[in-house]
Amino acid sequence: MGKGIILGIDFSIDFTQMAVLDDEINPRSISIGTEDNFLIPSVVCYNSEL
């Protein structure tokens, strides 16, 4: 049987972070671009009156 990928996505107001489980079932954050860049901008539209 093949292995599936478990992906976790944490949506926040201004940034999003993604993680996967490695072979030892430990969560590992996914970096974007560089090794230290774990946060992804996630704001498309923000209404401060809400």
N, CA, C and O atoms as a CHARMM CRD file, in Angstrom:
* protein
*
  200
    1    1 MET  N      0.84400  -1.17300   0.00000 PROA 1      0.00000
    2    1 MET  CA     0.00000   0.00000   0.00000 PROA 1      0.00000
    3    1 MET  C      0.89100   1.23700   0.00000 PROA 1      0.00000
    4    1 MET  O      1.88700   1.27500   0.72300 PROA 1      0.00000
    5    2 GLY  N      0.55300   2.24800  -0.79500 PROA 2      0.00000
    6    2 GLY  CA     1.31700   3.49100  -0.85400 PROA 2      0.00000
    7    2 GLY  C      1.08100   4.35000   0.37400 PROA 2      0.00000
    8    2 GLY  O      0.10300   4.17800   1.10100 PROA 2      0.00000
    9    3 LYS  N      1.99700   5.27200   0.58300 PROA 3      0.00000
   10    3 LYS  CA     1.87300   6.18500   1.71500 PROA 3      0.00000
   11    3 LYS  C      1.17000   7.45400   1.26500 PROA 3      0.00000
   12    3 LYS  O      1.44000   7.97300   0.18200 PROA 3      0.00000
   13    4 GLY  N      0.27500   7.94500   2.09300 PROA 4      0.00000
   14    4 GLY  CA    -0.39700   9.20500   1.80200 PROA 4      0.00000
   15    4 GLY  C      0.31400  10.35100   2.49900 PROA 4      0.00000
   16    4 GLY  O      1.11900  10.14100   3.40700 PROA 4      0.00000
   17    5 ILE  N      0.01500  11.53700   2.07300 PROA 5      0.00000
   18    5 ILE  CA     0.58200  12.73300   2.68500 PROA 5      0.00000
   19    5 ILE  C     -0.49000  13.36500   3.55700 PROA 5      0.00000
   20    5 ILE  O     -1.61600  13.57700   3.10900 PROA 5      0.00000
   21    6 ILE  N     -0.14300  13.66300   4.79200 PROA 6      0.00000
   22    6 ILE  CA    -1.04500  14.38200   5.68000 PROA 6      0.00000
   23    6 ILE  C     -0.54800  15.81700   5.74300 PROA 6      0.00000
   24    6 ILE  O      0.57500  16.07400   6.17800 PROA 6      0.00000
   25    7 LEU  N     -1.37900  16.74300   5.31100 PROA 7      0.00000
   26    7 LEU  CA    -1.01300  18.14900   5.24400 PROA 7      0.00000
   27    7 LEU  C     -1.89300  18.93600   6.19900 PROA 7      0.00000
   28    7 LEU  O     -3.11800  18.82700   6.15100 PROA 7      0.00000
   29    8 GLY  N     -1.28000  19.72500   7.05900 PROA 8      0.00000
   30    8 GLY  CA    -2.02000  20.60400   7.95500 PROA 8      0.00000
   31    8 GLY  C     -1.82900  22.04200   7.52800 PROA 8      0.00000
   32    8 GLY  O     -0.71200  22.46200   7.22600 PROA 8      0.00000
   33    9 ILE  N     -2.91400  22.79900   7.50000 PROA 9      0.00000
   34    9 ILE  CA    -2.84200  24.20800   7.12700 PROA 9      0.00000
   35    9 ILE  C     -3.46200  25.02900   8.25100 PROA 9      0.00000
   36    9 ILE  O     -4.61000  24.80400   8.63300 PROA 9      0.00000
   37   10 ASP  N     -2.69700  25.98000   8.77700 PROA 10     0.00000
   38   10 ASP  CA    -3.14800  26.86300   9.84800 PROA 10     0.00000
   39   10 ASP  C     -3.40200  28.23900   9.24500 PROA 10     0.00000
   40   10 ASP  O     -2.46200  28.99300   8.99300 PROA 10     0.00000
   41   11 PHE  N     -4.67700  28.56800   9.01400 PROA 11     0.00000
   42   11 PHE  CA    -5.03100  29.87100   8.45200 PROA 11     0.00000
   43   11 PHE  C     -5.14200  30.89000   9.57700 PROA 11     0.00000
   44   11 PHE  O     -5.83300  30.65400  10.56800 PROA 11     0.00000
   45   12 SER  N     -4.47400  32.00400   9.42600 PROA 12     0.00000
   46   12 SER  CA    -4.53600  33.09200  10.38800 PROA 12     0.00000
   47   12 SER  C     -5.02800  34.33600   9.65800 PROA 12     0.00000
   48   12 SER  O     -5.27700  34.29100   8.45300 PROA 12     0.00000
   49   13 ILE  N     -5.16800  35.44200  10.37700 PROA 13     0.00000
   50   13 ILE  CA    -5.65700  36.67000   9.75400 PROA 13     0.00000
   51   13 ILE  C     -4.67400  37.19700   8.72200 PROA 13     0.00000
   52   13 ILE  O     -5.07700  37.65400   7.65300 PROA 13     0.00000
   53   14 ASP  N     -3.37200  37.13300   9.04100 PROA 14     0.00000
   54   14 ASP  CA    -2.39400  37.74100   8.14000 PROA 14     0.00000
   55   14 ASP  C     -1.40500  36.75300   7.52700 PROA 14     0.00000
   56   14 ASP  O     -0.86900  37.02100   6.45100 PROA 14     0.00000
   57   15 PHE  N     -1.14800  35.62600   8.17500 PROA 15     0.00000
   58   15 PHE  CA    -0.21100  34.64100   7.63600 PROA 15     0.00000
   59   15 PHE  C     -0.77800  33.23600   7.77500 PROA 15     0.00000
   60   15 PHE  O     -1.62300  32.97500   8.63200 PROA 15     0.00000
   61   16 THR  N     -0.30900  32.35000   6.93300 PROA 16     0.00000
   62   16 THR  CA    -0.70300  30.94700   6.94800 PROA 16     0.00000
   63   16 THR  C      0.55600  30.10400   7.09000 PROA 16     0.00000
   64   16 THR  O      1.60500  30.45300   6.54800 PROA 16     0.00000
   65   17 GLN  N      0.45500  28.99400   7.81800 PROA 17     0.00000
   66   17 GLN  CA     1.58600  28.07900   7.94300 PROA 17     0.00000
   67   17 GLN  C      1.11700  26.68000   7.58100 PROA 17     0.00000
   68   17 GLN  O      0.01300  26.27500   7.94300 PROA 17     0.00000
   69   18 MET  N      1.96700  25.93600   6.85800 PROA 18     0.00000
   70   18 MET  CA     1.62700  24.57300   6.45900 PROA 18     0.00000
   71   18 MET  C      2.62300  23.59800   7.07200 PROA 18     0.00000
   72   18 MET  O      3.78700  23.93600   7.28600 PROA 18     0.00000
   73   19 ALA  N      2.15500  22.38500   7.35100 PROA 19     0.00000
   74   19 ALA  CA     3.02200  21.35100   7.91600 PROA 19     0.00000
   75   19 ALA  C      2.60200  19.99000   7.37800 PROA 19     0.00000
   76   19 ALA  O      1.45200  19.79400   6.98600 PROA 19     0.00000
   77   20 VAL  N      3.54400  19.05300   7.36300 PROA 20     0.00000
   78   20 VAL  CA     3.28300  17.66400   6.97800 PROA 20     0.00000
   79   20 VAL  C      3.84700  16.75800   8.06400 PROA 20     0.00000
   80   20 VAL  O      4.66900  17.18400   8.87500 PROA 20     0.00000
   81   21 LEU  N      3.40000  15.50600   8.07300 PROA 21     0.00000
   82   21 LEU  CA     3.97500  14.51900   8.98400 PROA 21     0.00000
   83   21 LEU  C      5.08900  13.78800   8.25900 PROA 21     0.00000
   84   21 LEU  O      4.91100  13.34000   7.12700 PROA 21     0.00000
   85   22 ASP  N      6.25000  13.66700   8.91600 PROA 22     0.00000
   86   22 ASP  CA     7.36700  12.96000   8.29400 PROA 22     0.00000
   87   22 ASP  C      7.22100  11.45500   8.50300 PROA 22     0.00000
   88   22 ASP  O      6.20700  11.00100   9.03300 PROA 22     0.00000
   89   23 ASP  N      8.21300  10.68700   8.09700 PROA 23     0.00000
   90   23 ASP  CA     8.15400   9.22100   8.19700 PROA 23     0.00000
   91   23 ASP  C      8.04600   8.72800   9.63200 PROA 23     0.00000
   92   23 ASP  O      7.56000   7.62200   9.86800 PROA 23     0.00000
   93   24 GLU  N      8.49300   9.53200  10.59500 PROA 24     0.00000
   94   24 GLU  CA     8.42700   9.14900  12.01100 PROA 24     0.00000
   95   24 GLU  C      7.20400   9.74900  12.69600 PROA 24     0.00000
   96   24 GLU  O      7.13300   9.76600  13.92400 PROA 24     0.00000
   97   25 ILE  N      6.25000  10.23700  11.92500 PROA 25     0.00000
   98   25 ILE  CA     4.99700  10.82600  12.39900 PROA 25     0.00000
   99   25 ILE  C      5.24500  12.08200  13.24700 PROA 25     0.00000
  100   25 ILE  O      4.52500  12.32700  14.21600 PROA 25     0.00000
  101   26 ASN  N      6.24500  12.86300  12.89000 PROA 26     0.00000
  102   26 ASN  CA     6.51600  14.14100  13.53700 PROA 26     0.00000
  103   26 ASN  C      6.11900  15.26200  12.58200 PROA 26     0.00000
  104   26 ASN  O      6.41800  15.18700  11.39000 PROA 26     0.00000
  105   27 PRO  N      5.44500  16.30500  13.08800 PROA 27     0.00000
  106   27 PRO  CA     5.08000  17.40900  12.19700 PROA 27     0.00000
  107   27 PRO  C      6.30200  18.21900  11.78000 PROA 27     0.00000
  108   27 PRO  O      7.16700  18.51600  12.60300 PROA 27     0.00000
  109   28 ARG  N      6.36900  18.56900  10.51600 PROA 28     0.00000
  110   28 ARG  CA     7.45800  19.38300   9.96400 PROA 28     0.00000
  111   28 ARG  C      6.83800  20.53800   9.19100 PROA 28     0.00000
  112   28 ARG  O      6.04100  20.32500   8.27800 PROA 28     0.00000
  113   29 SER  N      7.20500  21.76200   9.56000 PROA 29     0.00000
  114   29 SER  CA     6.70600  22.93000   8.84100 PROA 29     0.00000
  115   29 SER  C      7.30500  22.98200   7.44500 PROA 29     0.00000
  116   29 SER  O      8.46100  22.61500   7.23600 PROA 29     0.00000
  117   30 ILE  N      6.51300  23.43700   6.50800 PROA 30     0.00000
  118   30 ILE  CA     6.96000  23.57700   5.12500 PROA 30     0.00000
  119   30 ILE  C      7.44600  25.00400   4.93100 PROA 30     0.00000
  120   30 ILE  O      6.71200  25.95500   5.19600 PROA 30     0.00000
  121   31 SER  N      8.67700  25.15400   4.47200 PROA 31     0.00000
  122   31 SER  CA     9.20200  26.49300   4.20500 PROA 31     0.00000
  123   31 SER  C      8.97100  26.84800   2.74200 PROA 31     0.00000
  124   31 SER  O      8.96000  25.98000   1.86900 PROA 31     0.00000
  125   32 ILE  N      8.79100  28.11600   2.49900 PROA 32     0.00000
  126   32 ILE  CA     8.56200  28.62100   1.15200 PROA 32     0.00000
  127   32 ILE  C      9.73100  29.53100   0.79500 PROA 32     0.00000
  128   32 ILE  O      9.97900  30.51600   1.49000 PROA 32     0.00000
  129   33 GLY  N     10.43300  29.22200  -0.25200 PROA 33     0.00000
  130   33 GLY  CA    11.56200  30.05200  -0.68200 PROA 33     0.00000
  131   33 GLY  C     12.84700  29.68200   0.02700 PROA 33     0.00000
  132   33 GLY  O     13.67300  28.95300  -0.52300 PROA 33     0.00000
  133   34 THR  N     13.02700  30.18000   1.24900 PROA 34     0.00000
  134   34 THR  CA    14.24000  29.89000   2.01300 PROA 34     0.00000
  135   34 THR  C     13.91200  28.94700   3.15600 PROA 34     0.00000
  136   34 THR  O     12.74100  28.70000   3.44500 PROA 34     0.00000
  137   35 GLU  N     14.93100  28.42200   3.80200 PROA 35     0.00000
  138   35 GLU  CA    14.72200  27.46900   4.89800 PROA 35     0.00000
  139   35 GLU  C     14.03900  28.09600   6.10800 PROA 35     0.00000
  140   35 GLU  O     13.40000  27.38500   6.88400 PROA 35     0.00000
  141   36 ASP  N     14.15900  29.41600   6.28700 PROA 36     0.00000
  142   36 ASP  CA    13.59900  30.07800   7.46800 PROA 36     0.00000
  143   36 ASP  C     12.27700  30.78300   7.19000 PROA 36     0.00000
  144   36 ASP  O     11.74900  31.45800   8.07300 PROA 36     0.00000
  145   37 ASN  N     11.73900  30.64400   6.00300 PROA 37     0.00000
  146   37 ASN  CA    10.52900  31.36200   5.62100 PROA 37     0.00000
  147   37 ASN  C      9.32900  30.42300   5.71400 PROA 37     0.00000
  148   37 ASN  O      8.92200  29.83300   4.71400 PROA 37     0.00000
  149   38 PHE  N      8.75600  30.28000   6.92900 PROA 38     0.00000
  150   38 PHE  CA     7.66500  29.33200   7.14700 PROA 38     0.00000
  151   38 PHE  C      6.28000  29.95500   6.99900 PROA 38     0.00000
  152   38 PHE  O      5.30200  29.24100   6.77900 PROA 38     0.00000
  153   39 LEU  N      6.18700  31.28400   7.11900 PROA 39     0.00000
  154   39 LEU  CA     4.88300  31.93100   7.06800 PROA 39     0.00000
  155   39 LEU  C      4.57600  32.40800   5.65800 PROA 39     0.00000
  156   39 LEU  O      5.44100  32.96200   4.97900 PROA 39     0.00000
  157   40 ILE  N      3.34600  32.19200   5.22300 PROA 40     0.00000
  158   40 ILE  CA     2.90500  32.54900   3.88000 PROA 40     0.00000
  159   40 ILE  C      1.83500  33.63800   4.02600 PROA 40     0.00000
  160   40 ILE  O      0.85900  33.42400   4.74500 PROA 40     0.00000
  161   41 PRO  N      1.98100  34.78900   3.37600 PROA 41     0.00000
  162   41 PRO  CA     0.92300  35.81200   3.46100 PROA 41     0.00000
  163   41 PRO  C     -0.40700  35.24200   2.99200 PROA 41     0.00000
  164   41 PRO  O     -0.46600  34.55800   1.97000 PROA 41     0.00000
  165   42 SER  N     -1.48200  35.52100   3.73900 PROA 42     0.00000
  166   42 SER  CA    -2.76800  34.92200   3.38600 PROA 42     0.00000
  167   42 SER  C     -3.90600  35.92300   3.28800 PROA 42     0.00000
  168   42 SER  O     -5.04700  35.51700   3.06800 PROA 42     0.00000
  169   43 VAL  N     -3.64500  37.20300   3.44200 PROA 43     0.00000
  170   43 VAL  CA    -4.71500  38.19500   3.38100 PROA 43     0.00000
  171   43 VAL  C     -5.02500  38.52100   1.92600 PROA 43     0.00000
  172   43 VAL  O     -4.15200  38.95900   1.17600 PROA 43     0.00000
  173   44 VAL  N     -6.27000  38.30500   1.54100 PROA 44     0.00000
  174   44 VAL  CA    -6.72100  38.68800   0.20900 PROA 44     0.00000
  175   44 VAL  C     -7.49500  39.99400   0.31100 PROA 44     0.00000
  176   44 VAL  O     -7.29600  40.91000  -0.48700 PROA 44     0.00000
  177   45 CYS  N     -8.37000  40.07100   1.29300 PROA 45     0.00000
  178   45 CYS  CA    -9.15400  41.27900   1.54400 PROA 45     0.00000
  179   45 CYS  C     -9.44800  41.32200   3.03900 PROA 45     0.00000
  180   45 CYS  O     -9.88200  40.32800   3.61900 PROA 45     0.00000
  181   46 TYR  N     -9.21400  42.45800   3.65100 PROA 46     0.00000
  182   46 TYR  CA    -9.44400  42.58800   5.09000 PROA 46     0.00000
  183   46 TYR  C    -10.31100  43.80700   5.33700 PROA 46     0.00000
  184   46 TYR  O     -9.94800  44.91600   4.94500 PROA 46     0.00000
  185   47 ASN  N    -11.46000  43.61500   5.98400 PROA 47     0.00000
  186   47 ASN  CA   -12.36900  44.70300   6.31400 PROA 47     0.00000
  187   47 ASN  C    -12.28600  44.94400   7.80900 PROA 47     0.00000
  188   47 ASN  O    -12.73300  44.10700   8.59400 PROA 47     0.00000
  189   48 SER  N    -11.72300  46.07100   8.21800 PROA 48     0.00000
  190   48 SER  CA   -11.52500  46.34700   9.64600 PROA 48     0.00000
  191   48 SER  C    -12.83400  46.63700  10.36800 PROA 48     0.00000
  192   48 SER  O    -12.85100  46.67800  11.59900 PROA 48     0.00000
  193   49 GLU  N    -13.93300  46.83900   9.64100 PROA 49     0.00000
  194   49 GLU  CA   -15.22100  47.10600  10.27200 PROA 49     0.00000
  195   49 GLU  C    -15.93800  45.83200  10.69400 PROA 49     0.00000
  196   49 GLU  O    -16.94100  45.90600  11.40400 PROA 49     0.00000
  197   50 LEU  N    -15.46500  44.68700  10.28600 PROA 50     0.00000
  198   50 LEU  CA   -16.12100  43.42200  10.65500 PROA 50     0.00000
  199   50 LEU  C    -15.66400  42.94200  11.99100 PROA 50     0.00000
  200   50 LEU  O    -16.11300  41.89500  12.45600 PROA 50     0.00000
